[in-house]
Amino acid sequence: MANPRIAKLEDQIQRIIAQMLERRVKDPRLGFVTITEVRLTGDAREATVFFTDLGRSLDGREADAEGGKVDTAAALESAKGLLRSTIGQRLGLKFTPTLTFVRDASEQTAQDMEDLLARVQASDAELAGRRAGAAFAGEADPYRKPAEPADEA
């Protein structure tokens, strides 16, 4: 069972980082970032911050496929000191956890699942098409039935 204190700290750290990214961090490399989860170690010394990025800059221009995402990661790394000091001040912890930013893979995992489901659905449709014209290999009803008594009339 997870420590309730650690769970509460994770939630507070997530809120603080989200507020700081929205209000105080003014890095032009930073796109539309969402902090999806924060995981603390059991001793609360290290925090892993998961984030997603839509890949757009603040002025609304589309970023290149991989360049915008790299820029967002670099912007978060450069703001790490400010974020960590703010967390320490607001939470009053004896040891402020070190921050590690990791891109959240749930978006890619969801896309992979959608692709797999589409492939399975296409395979099922193909199988149903082949099954439509098929006939039984033997009799239509292969089960033995008891012999019916002859009618005596």
Stockholm file with secondary structure:
# STOCKHOLM 1.0

chainA/1-153         MANPRIAKLEDQIQRIIAQMLERRVKDPRLGFVTITEVRLTGDAREATVFFTDLGRSLDGREADAEGGKVDTAAALESAKGLLRSTIGQRLGLKFTPTLTFVRDASEQTAQDMEDLLARVQASDAELAGRRAGAAFAGEADPYRKPAEPADEA
#=GR chainA/1-153 SS CCCHHHHHHHHHHHHHHHHHHHHTCCCTTCCSEEEEEEEECTTSCEEEEEEEECSBCTTSCBCCTTHHHHHHHHHHHHTHHHHHHHHHHHHTCSSCCEEEEEECCHHHHHHHHHHHHHHHHHHHHHHHHHHHTCCCSSCSSCSCCCCCCCCCC
#=GC SS_cons         CCCHHHHHHHHHHHHHHHHHHHHTCCCTTCCSEEEEEEEECTTSCEEEEEEEECSBCTTSCBCCTTHHHHHHHHHHHHTHHHHHHHHHHHHTCSSCCEEEEEECCHHHHHHHHHHHHHHHHHHHHHHHHHHHTCCCSSCSSCSCCCCCCCCCC
//
